[in-house]
């Protein structure tokens, strides 16, 4: 009743709820208990963290975020707080693959073999392509991820599935990270990765190519996981007009949130940037 006084009269609410006005006012004048005060403080912090991360975090990550920022609380307490406030993290939707492996080009061997744990940066990068819906038509996003920290080191969004977008994303990653020769580049068997132009670029940098087995998405599970997060945390909840809007929106999600803020379970709930800083120190 207290929360809705600006919308309805106390008399009307008391009548609807079957309570007396005098009882309500007596409750209102009572001092706040310690438990109620703690619930209010926790609820405020949980809501602030929930809104800060744009509804992308559930109770586990919010609890970790609050604890890391000096407010010790368990996942169970955060879950109860979210339930009290009607806060629900973004719900996952179905993933759709876009790989075109219907070609006669020879694939590279699977050097990675699902070994996703890497001890040094710029040792293994994985890459993949996904689609994004927009009012102007389909957009296609290519990413390169460093397995060491799960950081997105290069990306490109375009309006076509031509191989140039993969080369553009790789070039951006190389310019940012300056990896040494011998870096393994792992991908699926899509024509964009098997074509001569991409393989020439790989050879130019002195990198080594690796590819998943045919029709086996688990061989590139890290990229698949990234796209699931990107879709459920961002793409499904924004109406893109087209490429011009997608680029700055993706910059905010990838460079600001995903690389520098998002807590990754595989990194013991720190961001890729924080993980790299910690390891460097």
C-alpha positions in Angstrom: 0.0 0.0 0.0 2.8 2.4 0.8 4.4 1.9 -2.6 1.2 2.7 -4.4 -0.1 5.8 -2.4 0.6 8.0 -5.4 -1.7 5.9 -7.6 -4.6 5.0 -5.2 -6.1 6.4 -2.1 -5.4 4.6 1.2 -9.1 4.1 1.8 -9.6 2.4 -1.6 -6.6 0.1 -1.2 -7.6 -0.9 2.4 -11.0 -1.8 1.1 -9.7 -3.9 -1.7 -7.2 -5.7 0.5 -9.6 -6.3 3.4 -7.6 -4.3 6.0 -8.4 -1.3 8.1 -7.0 2.2 7.5 -6.0 2.4 11.2 -4.1 -0.8 11.0 -2.2 0.4 8.0 -1.3 3.7 9.7 -0.3 1.9 12.8 2.1 -0.4 10.7 3.4 2.7 8.9 4.4 4.4 12.2 6.2 1.4 13.6 10.0 1.6 13.5 11.6 -0.4 10.6 13.0 -3.7 11.9 16.7 -4.7 11.3 15.6 -7.4 8.9 13.4 -5.1 6.9 16.2 -2.5 6.7 18.6 -5.1 5.5 16.2 -6.3 2.9 15.6 -2.8 1.6 19.4 -2.1 1.4 20.0 -5.4 -0.4 17.1 -4.9 -2.8 18.4 -1.4 -3.7 21.9 -2.8 -4.5 20.5 -5.8 -6.4 18.3 -3.6 -8.5 21.2 -1.2 -9.2 23.4 -4.0 -10.3 20.7 -5.6 -12.4 20.0 -2.3 -14.2 23.7 -1.4 -14.6 24.2 -4.6 -16.5 21.0 -4.1 -18.5 19.2 -7.2 -17.2 21.9 -9.5 -18.5 22.9 -10.9 -15.1 21.1 -13.5 -13.0 21.5 -14.1 -9.3 24.9 -15.8 -9.5 26.7 -13.0 -11.3 24.9 -10.2 -9.4 26.0 -11.9 -6.1 29.6 -12.1 -7.4 29.5 -8.5 -8.6 28.2 -7.2 -5.3 30.7 -9.2 -3.3 33.6 -8.0 -5.5 32.4 -4.5 -4.8 32.4 -4.8 -1.0 28.9 -6.0 -0.3 29.1 -9.6 0.8 26.0 -11.6 0.0 25.1 -15.1 -1.2 23.5 -16.2 -4.5 20.4 -17.4 -2.5 19.9 -14.0 -0.9 20.2 -12.3 -4.2 17.7 -14.7 -5.8 15.2 -14.0 -3.1 15.7 -10.2 -3.6 15.2 -10.6 -7.3 12.0 -12.6 -6.8 10.7 -9.9 -4.3 11.3 -7.2 -6.9 10.1 -9.2 -10.0 13.6 -9.0 -11.6 14.3 -11.6 -14.2 17.4 -11.9 -16.4 17.0 -12.0 -20.1 15.6 -15.4 -21.3 17.6 -17.4 -23.8 16.3 -18.0 -27.3 17.0 -20.6 -29.9 20.3 -20.4 -31.8 20.5 -20.8 -35.6 23.7 -21.7 -37.4 24.9 -20.0 -40.6 27.8 -22.2 -41.7 28.1 -23.0 -45.4 30.3 -26.0 -45.7 28.8 -27.2 -48.9 31.9 -26.7 -51.1 34.8 -28.7 -52.5 37.6 -26.8 -50.8 40.0 -28.9 -48.6 39.6 -28.2 -44.9 42.5 -27.8 -42.5 43.1 -30.5 -39.8 41.5 -30.1 -36.4 44.6 -29.1 -34.4 42.6 -27.7 -31.5 40.7 -30.9 -30.8 38.5 -29.2 -28.1 41.5 -28.1 -26.0 40.0 -24.8 -25.0 42.3 -24.2 -22.0 45.3 -22.1 -23.1 48.1 -20.8 -20.8 49.4 -17.9 -22.9 47.7 -15.1 -24.8 47.9 -15.0 -28.6 48.4 -18.8 -28.8 45.1 -19.9 -30.1 42.3 -17.7 -31.6 38.9 -19.1 -32.5 36.6 -17.5 -35.1 33.0 -17.9 -36.2 30.2 -16.0 -38.0 26.6 -15.4 -36.9 23.6 -13.5 -38.2 21.8 -10.5 -36.8 18.3 -9.4 -37.8 17.7 -5.8 -38.8 14.9 -3.8 -40.5 17.2 -3.4 -43.6 17.9 -7.1 -43.8 20.3 -9.7 -42.4 23.6 -8.5 -41.0 26.6 -10.9 -40.4 29.1 -10.7 -37.5 32.5 -12.2 -37.5 34.5 -12.5 -34.3 38.0 -13.7 -33.3 38.4 -14.8 -29.7 41.6 -15.4 -27.8 41.1 -18.7 -25.9 43.5 -17.5 -23.2 41.1 -14.9 -21.8 38.0 -15.4 -23.9 38.5 -11.8 -25.1 37.1 -10.7 -28.5 40.2 -9.5 -30.1 38.7 -8.6 -33.5 35.3 -8.3 -35.1 33.5 -7.1 -38.2 29.8 -6.6 -39.1 28.7 -6.5 -42.7 25.7 -7.0 -45.0 27.0 -10.0 -46.9 28.6 -13.3 -46.2 31.6 -12.7 -48.4 35.1 -13.7 -47.2 36.2 -10.1 -47.0 34.4 -9.7 -43.6 36.5 -12.5 -42.1 39.7 -10.9 -43.4 38.7 -7.5 -42.0 38.0 -8.9 -38.6 41.3 -10.8 -38.6 43.2 -7.7 -39.7 41.7 -5.7 -36.9 42.6 -8.4 -34.4 46.2 -8.5 -35.6 46.6 -4.7 -35.5 45.3 -4.7 -31.9 47.2 -7.7 -30.5 50.3 -8.1 -32.7 50.5 -11.9 -32.3 53.6 -13.8 -33.2 53.9 -16.3 -36.0 52.7 -19.8 -35.1 49.4 -18.5 -33.7 46.6 -21.2 -34.3 43.5 -19.9 -36.0 40.6 -22.3 -35.4 37.2 -22.1 -37.2 34.5 -24.2 -38.7 34.7 -25.4 -42.3 32.7 -22.5 -43.8 33.7 -21.4 -47.2 34.9 -18.0 -45.9 37.6 -19.8 -43.9 38.5 -22.4 -46.6 38.8 -19.9 -49.5 42.2 -19.0 -51.0 42.1 -15.3 -50.0 41.7 -16.1 -46.3 44.4 -18.8 -46.4 46.7 -16.4 -48.2 46.2 -14.0 -45.3 46.9 -16.7 -42.7 50.1 -17.6 -44.5 51.1 -13.9 -44.8 51.0 -13.6 -41.0 52.7 -16.9 -40.4 49.7 -18.4 -38.6 48.5 -22.0 -38.6 45.0 -23.0 -39.6 42.8 -25.4 -37.7 39.2 -26.5 -38.5 36.4 -28.3 -36.7 35.2 -31.6 -37.9 32.3 -31.5 -40.3 28.9 -30.8 -38.7 30.4 -30.8 -35.1 29.6 -27.5 -33.4 31.2 -28.7 -30.1 34.6 -28.4 -31.8 34.1 -24.6 -31.7 32.1 -24.4 -28.5 33.7 -21.2 -27.2 32.5 -19.2 -30.2 29.1 -20.9 -30.0 28.9 -19.9 -26.3 29.8 -16.3 -27.1 27.1 -16.0 -29.8 24.5 -17.4 -27.4 25.4 -14.7 -24.8 25.4 -12.0 -27.5 22.0 -13.0 -28.7 20.3 -13.5 -25.3 21.9 -10.4 -23.7 21.7 -8.0 -26.6 20.5 -8.9 -30.0 17.1 -10.3 -29.1 16.3 -7.1 -27.2 17.1 -4.4 -29.7 15.5 -3.4 -33.0 18.3 -2.7 -35.4 17.6 -0.4 -38.3 20.6 -1.5 -40.2 24.4 -1.6 -40.4 24.9 2.0 -39.4 23.2 1.4 -36.1 24.6 -2.0 -35.5 28.3 -1.0 -35.5 28.1 1.4 -32.5 25.7 -0.9 -30.6 28.1 -3.8 -31.1 31.0 -1.7 -30.0 29.2 -1.0 -26.7 28.4 -4.6 -26.2 31.7 -6.1 -27.2 34.3 -3.5 -26.3 32.7 -1.9 -23.3 30.6 -4.7 -21.7 31.8 -8.1 -22.9 35.5 -7.5 -22.8 35.8 -5.2 -19.9 32.8 -5.7 -17.6 31.0 -9.0 -18.1 31.8 -11.7 -15.5 32.8 -15.0 -17.1 32.3 -18.2 -15.2 35.3 -19.9 -17.0 37.5 -17.0 -15.7 36.4 -17.3 -12.1 33.9 -14.5 -12.6 36.1 -11.7 -13.8 36.1 -10.0 -17.2 38.5 -10.9 -20.0 40.4 -7.6 -19.6 40.7 -8.1 -15.8 41.9 -11.7 -16.3 44.6 -10.5 -18.7 45.7 -7.8 -16.3 45.8 -10.2 -13.4 47.9 -12.8 -15.4 50.3 -10.1 -16.6 50.9 -8.9 -13.1 
